[in-house]
Structure formats: C-alpha cells, structure tokens
Amino acid sequence: MGRNAPTVIIVGHSTLARTTVVKILERELAGWNFIDLISTESLDRALGAEVRLIALDLAGRSVESSSLRDDLAAITARFPEAPITLLSNTDDAIIARQALKVGIRGFFSTSLPVDIALAGLGLVLAGGTFFPQLLGAATNGSSEHGPARNEAEKRLDDRTQYLAIADFTPREADVLAELQCGCSNKVIAGKLNLSGHTVKMHVQHIMRKLQAQNRTEVVARLVQRAADGHDALPS
C-alpha cells in the first residue's frame, strides 16, 4: 500500500491480538494500510503516513497509570489529529468513563460481538465516540460498584435504559436489549417467546425511530446517544 493510503495503527504486546484485529480490519477497510506495533517506541515507523485511527491495548492498566499516560503523550505528539481508541479485556464502566474524560474516542472490549465493534469503529472514523460500557451504566448510578449482575438483571436494566431515551414500547425495549448483545432475530424470538415475523417487525420499528439503516447502526446510534448524555432522538 502507498504511504498516502488511510492508515490504522494497532499497538499492543500480544502478537495474536494485534494480528487478529488487523485481519478483521483488512476485510472491512479494503485499500487501507495497517501498521501493528509492539509498543509506542516504534511509532516513528508510521511517520508520514495518513493515520486515521490508533488502537492502543490497555493491557490491564488503569487510565491513570504513568505508562498509559506516556503512551498517549507519545501518540499525541506524533499524530495529534488521529483519534485514539483503547482495546481492553474488561467492560468496566468506570475505566470507560475515565478514558472518555482524557480524550479517548472509543473503548473496545474483547466481549463485544465483531459486528458491533465494527459499527463502533465506523462511528469513531466518522468523528463520533464509541463507549458501549456507558450504555448500561448510564441509568444504574453507583450499581457498577455492587456485585456482578446476572444476565436477566442486565437485560432489565437495558430495557429501562432504552425506555428512558426514546419513545420505544416495552416490547421494543426488550428487543433492543437483545440486539445490544448481538443476538440474531431467531435467537431473540426464542428468548422472548415471539414469532420471527414479530421480531422482524419490532426491529423495523426500532430502525425507523432511530433513522438507522441496519442493526449495527441501531446499536451505534444508541451508544452515541448514551455517550452524549441522552440527547433527544430523531422523531
């Protein structure tokens, strides 16, 4: 690829993680350059490239850690216009909120379905932010400090969340909670004891209310609204 092609930099100690991300992105962003680095000490390799995004592995560090701050400073010094995203093995909403405060534009955990992560990537590249962890935490107050919730409780919280930020019916909110988990229409029908036709109808209503073109855009729009503090949705 030429040096003028749009470029994504992936920085992390794990060779497997870096190469896996690159393989996924190569299919999604055909014609782009991808540079994977073991550390920010090698960032100079990318100087002169048209860097559009930098993904940095959090590697279990806190947002306040000196090593992460050093990495962010090194990135900003060389590519001040490029959005920075974090790759993490945790869904911790506290860490995500701290990352948002220091200017991180996306927080991608390993638990995300690939299609949702790609939708989030598109959101960041379009100038938005992607913090799905904040979607579930926005209406839970300090509950993030309590014991782990089971899946049914999480879906109930998500349902309440969706009812609060848009004019969704209770059943549409149930479907949204499952969409957020990356479930197919068939799986949603089985979980909610609905017919496939009914689930399809609910999904179509949801997309119309959010002015979304597909399922992943639905999730991306909801995440963006949560990160922006629940701005009014399109009518």
Backbone torsions as a table, in degrees:
resi	resn	phi	psi	omega
1	MET	NA	148.8	178.4
2	GLY	-75.5	158.4	-179.3
3	ARG	-67.4	-18.8	-179.3
4	ASN	-86.9	-5.0	178.0
5	ALA	-71.0	145.5	176.9
6	PRO	-57.5	141.3	-169.3
7	THR	-129.1	141.3	172.2
8	VAL	-116.5	133.2	176.9
9	ILE	-108.8	129.7	175.8
10	ILE	-114.8	124.3	-177.3
11	VAL	-120.1	122.9	178.4
12	GLY	-174.9	154.1	-177.7
13	HIS	-74.5	-28.1	-176.1
14	SER	-82.3	114.7	178.8
15	THR	-62.4	-41.8	-179.3
16	LEU	-62.1	-45.6	-179.3
17	ALA	-63.0	-44.7	-178.9
18	ARG	-63.0	-48.1	-176.6
19	THR	-68.5	-32.3	176.8
20	THR	-65.0	-44.8	177.7
21	VAL	-61.3	-43.8	179.8
22	VAL	-61.0	-44.0	-178.9
23	LYS	-61.9	-40.2	179.0
24	ILE	-66.2	-45.1	-176.7
25	LEU	-70.9	-29.6	178.2
26	GLU	-61.0	-33.9	178.2
27	ARG	-75.7	-33.8	-176.2
28	GLU	-82.2	-35.6	-175.0
29	LEU	-119.7	68.1	-179.0
30	ALA	-62.0	135.8	178.9
31	GLY	90.8	-3.7	178.3
32	TRP	-88.9	159.9	171.1
33	ASN	-93.0	146.6	176.0
34	PHE	-132.3	125.0	-179.4
35	ILE	-119.6	116.4	177.8
36	ASP	-106.5	130.8	-174.8
37	LEU	-125.7	146.4	179.3
38	ILE	-78.4	-23.7	178.9
39	SER	-158.6	167.1	178.9
40	THR	-70.7	-10.8	177.5
41	GLU	-65.1	-18.0	-179.0
42	SER	-100.6	10.6	-175.5
43	LEU	-58.6	-29.3	-177.9
44	ASP	-60.6	-19.9	176.4
45	ARG	-60.1	-27.0	-175.5
46	ALA	-97.0	-0.5	-179.7
47	LEU	-59.4	135.2	-178.0
48	GLY	94.3	-13.6	178.3
49	ALA	-81.8	157.5	178.0
50	GLU	-86.4	79.0	-173.1
51	VAL	-79.4	119.9	-178.1
52	ARG	-103.5	-18.2	-176.3
53	LEU	-161.9	143.0	175.0
54	ILE	-128.0	124.3	177.4
55	ALA	-107.5	121.0	-175.5
56	LEU	-116.1	129.0	178.7
57	ASP	-72.8	124.2	178.8
58	LEU	-67.3	-32.1	174.3
59	ALA	54.0	41.0	175.7
60	GLY	75.9	3.1	-179.1
61	ARG	-81.7	158.6	172.0
62	SER	-85.4	158.8	179.4
63	VAL	-64.7	-26.5	-178.7
64	GLU	-86.5	-2.1	-176.2
65	SER	-66.6	145.7	-178.3
66	SER	-65.1	-34.8	-178.3
67	SER	-67.2	-39.2	178.2
68	LEU	-68.8	-41.4	178.0
69	ARG	-60.4	-39.4	177.8
70	ASP	-64.3	-42.0	178.7
71	ASP	-62.5	-44.4	-179.6
72	LEU	-64.1	-39.4	178.9
73	ALA	-64.8	-40.7	179.9
74	ALA	-64.2	-40.4	179.3
75	ILE	-66.6	-48.0	-177.0
76	THR	-63.3	-35.5	-179.7
77	ALA	-64.3	-32.7	-175.9
78	ARG	-96.4	-34.6	-176.3
79	PHE	-133.1	69.6	-172.7
80	PRO	-64.2	-22.4	-177.4
81	GLU	-93.7	-11.4	-174.8
82	ALA	-82.1	129.7	175.8
83	PRO	-66.9	143.2	-179.7
84	ILE	-110.2	132.9	174.4
85	THR	-120.5	155.6	178.7
86	LEU	-110.7	139.3	172.3
87	LEU	-103.6	131.0	-173.4
88	SER	-140.9	151.8	174.7
89	ASN	-96.2	13.8	178.8
90	THR	-131.6	151.9	177.2
91	ASP	-101.1	17.9	-173.1
92	ASP	-56.3	118.0	-179.0
93	ALA	-69.0	-29.1	178.6
94	ILE	-65.0	-45.6	178.5
95	ILE	-63.6	-41.5	179.3
96	ALA	-61.5	-41.9	-179.8
97	ARG	-65.8	-40.5	177.6
98	GLN	-63.6	-39.9	179.5
99	ALA	-63.5	-40.6	178.5
100	LEU	-61.1	-39.7	-177.6
101	LYS	-66.9	-29.3	-178.8
102	VAL	-94.0	10.2	173.1
103	GLY	98.9	4.5	175.9
104	ILE	-66.3	139.4	-174.2
105	ARG	-100.9	-9.6	179.1
106	GLY	-159.6	146.0	-179.6
107	PHE	-130.6	108.4	-173.8
108	PHE	-112.8	114.1	178.2
109	SER	-96.1	158.5	-177.8
110	THR	-69.8	-10.6	179.7
111	SER	-84.2	-8.1	-177.5
112	LEU	-71.5	137.0	169.2
113	PRO	-61.6	147.3	-174.9
114	VAL	-59.4	-41.1	-177.1
115	ASP	-65.9	-34.3	177.8
116	ILE	-70.0	-41.0	178.4
117	ALA	-62.2	-39.9	179.2
118	LEU	-67.6	-36.5	175.4
119	ALA	-63.1	-40.5	177.4
120	GLY	-64.9	-38.7	177.1
121	LEU	-60.3	-45.1	178.3
122	GLY	-60.8	-37.7	178.8
123	LEU	-63.0	-44.7	179.2
124	VAL	-65.1	-44.2	-179.6
125	LEU	-64.2	-25.3	179.0
126	ALA	-86.1	0.5	177.7
127	GLY	103.6	3.3	-179.6
128	GLY	-94.7	-169.0	176.4
129	THR	-125.9	152.8	-177.1
130	PHE	-134.4	107.2	-179.9
131	PHE	-138.8	74.8	-177.0
132	PRO	-60.6	-26.0	179.3
133	GLN	-60.9	-31.5	-177.8
134	LEU	-76.1	-17.8	177.7
135	LEU	-62.4	-48.5	-178.7
136	GLY	-75.3	-25.8	-175.4
137	ALA	-87.2	-17.1	-169.8
138	ALA	-61.4	-34.7	-178.7
139	THR	-107.7	8.5	-175.2
140	ASN	-97.7	-2.3	179.2
141	GLY	57.6	-127.2	-176.7
142	SER	-91.5	12.1	-176.4
143	SER	-64.2	-18.8	-179.9
144	GLU	-64.1	-15.1	179.2
145	HIS	-88.9	-11.6	-176.0
146	GLY	-82.2	-175.0	179.0
147	PRO	-65.5	158.1	-179.0
148	ALA	-59.7	137.1	179.9
149	ARG	-91.0	152.9	176.3
150	ASN	-80.3	172.2	-172.6
151	GLU	-64.3	-37.8	179.7
152	ALA	-63.3	-40.8	179.0
153	GLU	-65.4	-40.3	179.4
154	LYS	-61.9	-44.3	-179.9
155	ARG	-63.8	-36.0	178.1
156	LEU	-64.6	-41.8	177.5
157	ASP	-63.2	-42.6	178.7
158	ASP	-61.8	-41.5	-180.0
159	ARG	-59.6	-45.8	177.8
160	THR	-61.3	-40.7	178.7
161	GLN	-58.5	-48.2	-175.7
162	TYR	-69.3	-37.0	177.0
163	LEU	-62.5	-31.1	-175.6
164	ALA	-77.3	-27.5	-171.5
165	ILE	-104.9	-1.7	177.8
166	ALA	-162.4	168.1	-177.9
167	ASP	-83.7	61.8	176.6
168	PHE	-93.9	146.0	172.4
169	THR	-73.3	161.3	178.1
170	PRO	-54.8	-39.6	-178.8
171	ARG	-71.7	-35.9	174.9
172	GLU	-63.5	-37.0	177.2
173	ALA	-64.4	-37.7	176.2
174	ASP	-61.6	-45.1	179.9
175	VAL	-64.0	-40.4	178.5
176	LEU	-61.0	-40.6	179.5
177	ALA	-60.4	-35.8	178.7
178	GLU	-77.2	-35.9	176.2
179	LEU	-60.1	-39.0	179.3
180	GLN	-59.3	-28.9	179.2
181	CYS	-85.3	-1.3	178.0
182	GLY	83.6	17.7	-177.3
183	CYS	-74.7	144.8	175.6
184	SER	-77.0	166.7	177.9
185	ASN	-58.4	-39.2	-179.0
186	LYS	-63.7	-43.6	179.4
187	VAL	-66.5	-41.6	179.1
188	ILE	-61.8	-41.9	178.9
189	ALA	-59.0	-43.2	179.2
190	GLY	-66.5	-41.6	-178.3
191	LYS	-67.7	-37.9	-174.3
192	LEU	-100.0	3.4	179.2
193	ASN	58.3	47.5	179.6
194	LEU	-120.5	161.3	174.0
195	SER	-77.9	157.0	177.9
196	GLY	-59.6	-37.3	179.1
197	HIS	-63.2	-41.4	-179.7
198	THR	-65.7	-41.8	178.4
199	VAL	-62.3	-44.3	179.2
200	LYS	-58.9	-40.9	179.3
201	MET	-63.7	-43.7	179.0
202	HIS	-63.0	-42.4	179.9
203	VAL	-62.1	-40.6	178.9
204	GLN	-64.1	-40.8	177.9
205	HIS	-63.6	-41.8	179.6
206	ILE	-62.4	-45.4	-179.3
207	MET	-63.2	-38.2	179.4
208	ARG	-65.7	-42.6	-179.5
209	LYS	-65.7	-31.9	-179.8
210	LEU	-95.8	-1.1	-175.9
211	GLN	53.1	45.1	179.8
212	ALA	-105.3	151.3	-178.1
213	GLN	-94.0	-20.8	-178.3
214	ASN	-155.8	179.0	-174.8
215	ARG	-65.9	-41.8	-178.6
216	THR	-68.3	-31.9	176.7
217	GLU	-68.7	-32.3	175.0
218	VAL	-57.5	-50.1	-178.4
219	VAL	-65.2	-42.0	-179.8
220	ALA	-61.2	-40.2	179.4
221	ARG	-66.6	-40.9	178.5
222	LEU	-64.2	-42.2	178.5
223	VAL	-62.2	-43.5	-180.0
224	GLN	-62.3	-42.3	179.3
225	ARG	-62.7	-40.1	179.5
226	ALA	-65.4	-43.0	-179.8
227	ALA	-65.5	-30.0	-179.8
228	ASP	-86.3	1.3	178.6
229	GLY	86.2	33.0	176.2
230	HIS	63.3	52.8	172.9
231	ASP	-63.3	161.4	-178.3
232	ALA	-63.0	137.9	178.5
233	LEU	-83.8	157.5	177.9
234	PRO	-60.5	142.8	177.8
235	SER	-93.5	NA	NA
